[in-house]
Amino acid sequence: VAEIEKKIIEAFEVFDHECNKTVDVREIGSIVRSLGCFPTEAELHELLAKVEEEEPTGYIHLEKFLPVMTKVLLDRSYRPIPEDVLLHAFEALDENKCGYITKEDLVKYLTEE
């Protein structure tokens, strides 16, 4: 569980631009997908309903997201993206065909492009 929580926190922090343990609600889909989950839009809305504040603020807090997302990963709630699709996406981002993407490039692709 600790390893899963660490992965979730790391993914969350990529989108926590203010470093205040919150992310824009519109980033949750990207975070969930970066963790290897592929929910439908309906499933994503259900997930958001679990992690949003009672009075929606447009931001999701890590403390609410972490336990919900940990359960999602432990239960394998959403089917993962097939490996060949991930490999094809990776190859598209690996412009120099060197077999890896730098952390900086990955952050740029996930947050800007």
SVG drawing of the C-alpha trace seen along z (x, -y; Angstrom):
<svg xmlns="http://www.w3.org/2000/svg" viewBox="-22 -28 41 34">
<polyline fill="none" stroke="black" stroke-width="0.4" points="0.0,0.0 2.8,-2.4 4.3,-1.9 1.0,-2.5 0.4,-5.7 3.9,-6.9 3.1,-6.5 -0.2,-8.4 1.4,-11.2 4.1,-11.5 1.5,-11.6 -0.6,-14.2 2.4,-16.4 3.2,-16.7 -0.1,-18.7 0.1,-20.5 1.4,-23.7 0.9,-25.7 2.6,-23.1 -0.4,-23.3 -1.6,-19.7 -4.4,-20.6 -4.9,-20.2 -7.5,-21.6 -10.4,-19.2 -9.8,-19.1 -6.4,-17.4 -7.8,-14.4 -8.4,-12.4 -4.8,-13.0 -3.6,-11.9 -5.7,-8.8 -4.6,-7.8 -1.0,-8.4 -1.4,-5.8 -2.3,-3.2 -6.1,-3.4 -8.4,-4.0 -11.9,-4.9 -14.8,-5.9 -16.0,-9.5 -18.9,-8.2 -16.5,-6.4 -14.3,-9.4 -17.3,-11.5 -18.2,-8.9 -14.6,-9.2 -14.8,-13.0 -18.0,-12.8 -16.1,-10.8 -13.1,-13.2 -14.8,-16.6 -15.6,-18.8 -19.2,-19.0 -19.2,-22.5 -17.1,-22.1 -14.2,-24.5 -12.8,-23.4 -9.8,-21.9 -9.2,-18.4 -7.2,-17.9 -4.6,-15.2 -6.0,-14.0 -9.3,-13.2 -7.9,-11.8 -5.2,-9.5 -7.5,-7.0 -10.0,-6.9 -7.3,-6.4 -5.4,-3.8 -8.6,-1.7 -9.1,-2.1 -5.6,-0.8 -5.8,2.0 -9.2,3.1 -8.0,2.7 -11.3,0.9 -10.5,-0.3 -9.1,1.8 -5.6,0.8 -4.4,-0.6 -3.1,2.3 0.7,2.5 0.9,2.1 -1.0,-1.2 1.3,-2.5 4.3,-1.4 3.0,-3.2 2.4,-6.4 5.8,-6.2 7.5,-5.7 5.6,-8.8 7.0,-10.9 10.6,-9.5 11.4,-11.8 15.2,-10.9 14.4,-7.2 16.8,-6.7 14.5,-4.4 13.6,-6.8 11.9,-10.1 13.4,-12.5 11.3,-13.4 11.2,-17.0 9.8,-16.0 7.2,-13.7 6.1,-16.5 5.9,-18.9 3.9,-16.4 1.5,-15.6 0.9,-19.2 1.3,-21.3 0.7,-19.3"/>
</svg>
